[in-house]
């Protein structure tokens, strides 16, 4: 399990068992209970458009699912089958009815499964250099 915090435009913190990574712009730190290190390599912020751009032969099939609750949040589900570059990904997306924000995405492919939960939109989060 991992928690990822994001503060626009360029600050991210990835917290996991035993430590965390902090990225500000292209600078990255690694911190655990015994040390904090500024890493020498640059970490460019990915272009979010790359995550949604697909080949011309990509197909998307989306169907509306049932209303379901995610940890008490009423959501509308959508089921998607995405086929691109010879791979198929199945996703179930949960969208909060009250806000329209994503609440959970469950993905499954030949490479495995993943569950991503979203919460605390617009929360006040400070991500500063740790050392």
N, C-alpha and C positions, 0 to 999 in steps of 0.2 A: 504494500500500500504506500502511496505517496500523496502528499498534499502539494499543490502548485498554486502559488500566489502570483498574481500579475498586476502591475501598476503601469498603466499607459504613460509614456509610450514605450519604455524600454527596460523595465525593471521586473525581474522574475526571481522567485525563491522556490526551490524544490526541497521539501522537507521529507525525509524518509527515516526509517529506523536506523539509528546510529549517526545521523548527521544531516547536512544540508549543503546545497549549492546555491550561491547567490550570484546573479548575473545583472550587471548594470551596464547598459550599452553593450560594448564588446568585451568588458572586463568580467572575469569570473573568479570567485573564491570558493574554496572547499573548507567546510568547518565541521568538526566532530567534537566530542567532549574534551579531547586532549590537545587539539591544535586547530589553528586557522591559517590557511595558506592562500595567497593570491596566486592564481595559476598563470603561467606564461603565455598560453595560447589565447588567441582571440576567439570570441564566440559571437559571430554576427547574428543579429536578430533575423529569423527567417521571414520571408515574404509570405503573408497569409494567403495571398492569391494562389501560391503554388499548391496549397492544400486542397483547393477547390477546382483548379484547372485539370481537365481530363483530356485524353485523346479523343479524336473525332469519333472513334468507334466505341466509346464508353456508353454503357446503357444504365439508366436509373429507373427502377420501378418502385414507386412509393404508394403505399396504401394506408388509409386512415385506420387505426386500430381502436381499441376500447379505451374508455376513461379508466385510469388506474391511479392509485395514490403511491407516492414515493416518500417514505418516512413522514407521512401525514400531509404531504402537499398534493392536492388534487392536480392530476395531469391528464393531458390527451396524448395518446401514443400514436406513433407513426412507424410503420415497418418499411424498411428500404432494402432493396437488393441492388448492389452496385457491381457491375462487371466491367473491368478495364484491364488491358494488358494481360489477358488470360487468367485473371484472378477474380474471384467472386467474394464480396464482403456482404454479410447480412447485418443490418443494424436495426435496433429498436430504439427509437428516440422518444423521450418523455418530455413534453413541453408543459410548463406550469400554466394552468388555465388562467389564473389571476393576473400574471405578469406577461405571459408570452415568452419568457426566458427559458432556455433549456434547463432541465433539472437532472437528467441522466441520459447517457447513451451507452447501450450495450452493443458491442461489435463481436462478430465471429467470422473467422476465415480459416483457411488451411494453416495459417501461421499461429492460430490460437484465439483466445477470447480476451476481451478487455471490458471493464466497466468504468465509466467516468461519471462522477457526480459533480454537479455544479451548484454553488450556493454563494451567499454573501455578495451579490452584485452591488456595486457602488459602496462597499464597506470601506472604511478608512483603514488603509494598510500602509505602513512605512517600511520601505526596503532600503536600507543604507549599507555602505561598505562595512563589513563585520570586523575587519582588522587592518 
